[in-house]
Amino acid sequence: MIVRCIANTGKALRAFEPNELPDDYTGKFGTTAHTIFHQLDIGKEYLVTAMIFWHQDVVQYLLYGHTETWILPAPAPLFTIMEAKLSRNWYFKQYEPGHRLYKSFLGVMGYKELITDDNHLESLLEREHEAEQIFYKRVIEMEREFQKHDLA
């Protein structure tokens, strides 16, 4: 799946809140209107390596940004879908309410290790070497699948 960034601020997410919020209040995406996602470039395309489904109708994409140190979960409304095809190697896991690690998750869809290893996502976001190696291996596989779509 390939997405293009169309916004990189918390203000852009306010339209997806169930109620109008003051700019300084944290909304369902965990952002205020003043939040800026500095890592995201408007107009740039990103490979989606996973989708995280949260309570309160929040979807995040786990993005790969074409550098060795760039792994980012970002709210889906900041993007438009350019290539809707999902990787043939994706799996889905539904989480029970109150899961020991991910109490607010409804589910995760992505590469195998995200589904089979409850600690993989946390290890990845904490930049643990082994988790990153698995991530980059899966990125290479997905890039081969989507090579007809040149990532900008």
C-alpha positions as CSV (number, residue, x, y, z in Angstrom):
1,M,0.0,0.0,0.0
2,I,1.3,3.4,-1.0
3,V,0.1,6.7,0.5
4,R,0.8,10.4,-0.3
5,C,1.1,12.9,2.5
6,I,-1.6,15.6,2.2
7,A,-1.1,17.3,5.6
8,N,1.3,17.2,8.5
9,T,-0.4,19.0,11.4
10,G,-2.7,18.2,14.2
11,K,-5.0,21.0,13.0
12,A,-5.7,18.9,9.8
13,L,-6.9,16.1,12.1
14,R,-9.5,18.3,13.9
15,A,-12.1,17.6,11.1
16,F,-12.1,14.0,12.2
17,E,-12.9,14.6,15.9
18,P,-16.4,13.8,17.0
19,N,-16.7,17.2,18.7
20,E,-15.1,20.6,18.2
21,L,-12.1,21.0,20.6
22,P,-10.1,24.0,21.8
23,D,-6.8,24.1,20.0
24,D,-4.8,23.2,23.2
25,Y,-6.9,20.0,23.9
26,T,-5.6,16.6,23.0
27,G,-8.0,14.8,20.6
28,K,-8.5,11.2,19.7
29,F,-5.3,11.1,17.6
30,G,-3.2,12.1,20.6
31,T,-2.5,15.5,19.1
32,T,-3.4,19.1,19.7
33,A,-4.1,21.6,16.9
34,H,-0.5,22.8,17.3
35,T,1.1,19.4,16.7
36,I,3.4,19.2,13.7
37,F,4.6,16.0,12.2
38,H,8.0,17.3,11.2
39,Q,9.0,13.9,9.7
40,L,6.3,14.0,7.1
41,D,6.7,15.9,3.8
42,I,3.5,17.0,2.1
43,G,3.3,15.5,-1.4
44,K,5.8,12.7,-0.6
45,E,4.7,9.1,-1.0
46,Y,5.3,6.5,1.7
47,L,5.2,2.7,1.9
48,V,2.7,1.5,4.5
49,T,4.2,-1.4,6.3
50,A,1.2,-1.9,8.7
51,M,-2.1,-0.4,9.8
52,I,-2.9,-0.1,13.5
53,F,-6.6,0.1,14.5
54,W,-7.3,1.9,17.8
55,H,-10.5,2.5,19.8
56,Q,-12.3,5.7,18.9
57,D,-12.1,5.0,15.1
58,V,-8.4,5.9,14.8
59,V,-6.3,4.3,12.2
60,Q,-2.5,4.8,12.0
61,Y,-0.2,3.8,9.3
62,L,3.3,2.4,10.2
63,L,5.4,4.1,7.5
64,Y,8.7,3.6,6.0
65,G,10.4,6.8,5.0
66,H,13.4,5.7,2.9
67,T,16.1,6.2,5.4
68,E,17.7,3.8,7.8
69,T,16.4,5.6,10.9
70,W,12.9,6.4,9.7
71,I,10.0,4.4,11.1
72,L,6.9,6.3,11.9
73,P,3.3,5.6,13.0
74,A,1.1,8.4,11.6
75,P,-2.6,9.1,11.6
76,A,-4.2,7.9,8.3
77,P,-6.2,11.1,7.6
78,L,-2.9,12.9,6.9
79,F,-2.7,10.8,3.7
80,T,-4.4,9.9,0.5
81,I,-4.1,6.4,-0.9
82,M,-2.1,6.1,-4.1
83,E,-1.9,2.3,-4.4
84,A,-4.7,0.5,-2.4
85,K,-3.3,-3.0,-3.0
86,L,-2.3,-4.6,0.3
87,S,0.8,-6.8,0.5
88,R,0.2,-10.4,-0.1
89,N,2.2,-11.2,3.0
90,W,0.1,-9.2,5.4
91,Y,-1.8,-10.8,8.4
92,F,-4.4,-9.4,10.8
93,K,-4.6,-9.7,14.6
94,Q,-7.5,-8.6,16.7
95,Y,-6.7,-7.6,20.3
96,E,-9.0,-8.4,23.2
97,P,-10.0,-5.4,25.4
98,G,-7.3,-4.7,28.1
99,H,-4.5,-6.5,26.3
100,R,-1.4,-6.4,28.5
101,L,0.6,-4.3,26.0
102,Y,-1.9,-2.7,23.8
103,K,-5.0,-1.8,25.8
104,S,-6.3,0.7,23.2
105,F,-5.7,-1.4,20.1
106,L,-8.5,-3.1,18.3
107,G,-6.2,-4.8,15.8
108,V,-3.1,-4.6,13.7
109,M,-2.7,-5.6,10.0
110,G,0.8,-6.0,8.7
111,Y,3.8,-8.2,8.2
112,K,4.0,-11.5,10.0
113,E,6.1,-10.5,13.0
114,L,3.7,-7.8,14.0
115,I,1.0,-10.4,14.3
116,T,2.9,-13.4,15.8
117,D,5.1,-11.5,18.3
118,D,3.3,-9.3,20.8
119,N,6.5,-7.4,21.6
120,H,7.7,-6.7,18.0
121,L,5.9,-3.4,17.6
122,E,7.0,-2.1,20.9
123,S,10.6,-3.2,20.2
124,L,10.5,-1.6,16.8
125,L,9.3,1.8,18.1
126,E,12.0,1.6,20.8
127,R,14.6,1.1,18.0
128,E,15.8,-2.3,19.1
129,H,18.2,-3.6,16.5
130,E,16.7,-7.1,16.0
131,A,13.2,-5.6,15.5
132,E,14.6,-3.1,13.0
133,Q,16.4,-5.8,11.0
134,I,13.1,-7.7,10.7
135,F,11.3,-4.5,9.7
136,Y,13.8,-3.7,6.9
137,K,13.7,-7.2,5.6
138,R,9.9,-6.9,5.3
139,V,10.2,-3.5,3.7
140,I,12.5,-4.9,1.0
141,E,9.9,-7.6,0.3
142,M,7.1,-5.1,0.1
143,E,9.1,-2.8,-2.1
144,R,9.6,-5.6,-4.6
145,E,5.8,-6.1,-4.6
146,F,5.2,-2.5,-5.3
147,Q,8.2,-1.8,-7.6
148,K,5.9,-0.8,-10.5
149,H,4.8,2.2,-8.3
150,D,7.9,4.5,-8.0
151,L,8.0,6.0,-4.6
152,A,8.7,9.7,-4.8
